[in-house]
């Protein structure tokens, strides 16, 4: 495997950054939101943003902009007249954030296909997804990933907003009943259909494995995202649930970023999972929560900051509701990673995650 080259990766990223800035702030191609923003700000990013460091000239992107504004303000003029997908994230209480899109989710997941093994996700076979469908990008993305690999996908729906509401209101019996309902459906599919690949959340995976011998059911690879996976829980999943014989692919992804893949675990990792953003389409920084212009030192905790850079969507310096450990470049990734991602402030207060 080639040694990461941070200088070459940074040069590629900054060339891409300049292209995206030109696109979103050109009156012929840019969106109404960013053209109006630049007019009010009184400066032209096309002449001032050349390097990653220059992104600090932007303020933090506000999630209220995605909650409060009508989606058409985000349509680049070059995409005018094309119907778009509307994907949601959040929304446990109040209006969810909405991101529009056309092809980004396909690009993100097509690239991810090269990072999973044919041994664990055989081509021309069948997948099962236990997770949120509805307004989430994930449903279309997982089906696209299966299709790219010549496979078709079964779906079991999950409404994470309902689960979080039940838990918040201390209706634990109802939350358990809903989880059983989801797992029952998955167990039925595995009993009657041939499935080799599974996408789900860690907690649903654990619950399914208590009901079904997933190896005997035919599962050879598990693509897992969602709730926090601390090292001791990761060890439990790998050794106890998957019995060290089913491929495990943790991911850190969301509607606003795309998909950050994990590097294969090595003994010295001690089950600490590191994820790497899909540069140059997205950048992850781990920043000092009190001074967000500064990144923390390697192997230190900080808040996750996301910048998304595609022609469909530009989002600079969004502070995620996550914290993580900053990791050095590794394997094929010549840029920083994030590890042990968990809700921001998780050590100071109780966070309701539900099953996703």
Helices and strands as residue ranges (DSSP letters): H 6-25, H 32-41, H 45-48, G 53-57, H 63-68, G 71-74, G 77-79, E 85-89, E 97-101, H 104-113, E 126-131, H 137-148, E 152-157, H 160-168, H 172-192, E 197-200, H 202-211, E 221-224, H 231-235, I 236-241, E 247-254, E 258-262, G 267-269, E 274-276, E 282-288, E 291-295, E 301-309, E 314-327, E 337-343
